[in-house]
Amino acid sequence: MASETMIQNAKAFLLQESPDSKLNLYDHLCSVMHKILENRTPNSVDLLEALSKEAKTGKFSPKGDPTADVSPSSHEVELANVQNKTFPKTERRRRAGSGR
């Protein structure tokens, strides 16, 4: 059986922060295991990989609407969008090829 010191050393190792992502394996594994135990689905082993990816990518998801700081389109962009709808791509290609 593992001694208290061995357990503490293992936990300390798992709590080491990654220099790249600033995450640690202990918190990541706790998050994944919590979801597995919460759902208790028969395919938990198959679900482990998907939950692990979800837990990791969730750390990097933007908070709020990522397009909130995008300024509205200019008049020229709006006009171009209207013109694109007016002239379908096939018609634009034919006109471009005819030299007009």
URFEN-V576315 format. One record per residue. PHI is phi in whole degrees, 0 to 359 (none if undefined). OMEGA is omega in degrees with one decimal (* if undefined). Layout:
BEGIN
PHI;OMEGA
PHI;OMEGA
END
This chain:
BEGIN
none;-178.2
285;178.2
279;178.9
301;179.2
295;179.2
296;178.7
295;179.3
295;178.1
294;178.6
296;179.6
295;178.2
299;177.6
298;-178.7
293;-179.7
275;179.1
295;-178.7
281;176.4
289;178.7
293;-178.1
277;-173.4
266;-176.5
65;177.7
255;174.2
233;-175.7
293;-178.8
300;-179.6
296;179.3
297;179.8
295;177.5
299;179.9
296;179.8
295;-178.8
295;177.5
299;179.4
295;179.5
295;-179.3
291;178.7
292;-176.6
274;-179.8
48;178.4
277;-179.6
295;-179.2
259;-177.1
301;179.8
296;178.8
292;-177.5
283;-175.9
304;-178.6
296;-179.7
296;179.2
293;178.3
297;178.2
296;-179.8
297;179.7
297;-178.8
287;-178.3
291;177.1
298;178.8
291;-175.2
254;180.0
288;178.6
292;177.2
272;179.6
79;-177.9
276;-178.3
292;-179.8
262;-175.9
297;-177.9
268;179.7
280;-179.2
284;-180.0
297;-178.8
297;175.7
283;179.4
299;-179.2
296;179.9
293;178.3
298;178.2
296;178.3
298;178.1
296;177.6
295;-179.6
295;177.5
296;178.3
287;-178.8
289;-177.7
248;178.7
300;-176.8
302;-178.3
297;179.6
291;179.0
296;-180.0
295;-179.8
298;-178.8
294;179.8
294;180.0
284;-177.0
272;177.4
83;178.6
266;*
END
